Amino acid sequence: MLKTLLIIFLFIFAIVFIFQNQQIFLHTFSVNYDMRVFEVSSIEINNSILMISAFVLGSLISLILIGASLFKKSLKNTELKKKIIALETTDSRKVKEQ
């Protein structure tokens, strides 16, 4: 229930913020991009589109970095589990020999 109320509060706060600052979000920028391979000139883009694309790009980069880190940890975890199993089997053999 508390999470629901927090989400509702954040949603209302975001809506009020957007309506109060509507001119900032609707402001357009002229984008020029020139490379040797291709050229983009005088494209009008809304500030809201720039902000959303920056958020999406940042989210994708974060997810890729987190995924790579989790993959490395998973490989290390598997390696350590194999070592534990190997040590346990050698210990059980030593106990049987005695």
KAHUVEN-V831790 format. One record per helix or strand of 3 or more residues. SS is the DSSP state (h for helix, s for strand). FROM is the first residue (numbers start at 0). TO is the last residue. If there is no record, write none. Layout:
ss->{SS,SS}
from->{FROM,FROM}
to->{TO,TO}
This chain:
ss->{h,h,s,s,h}
from->{1,21,27,38,46}
to->{19,25,33,45,96}
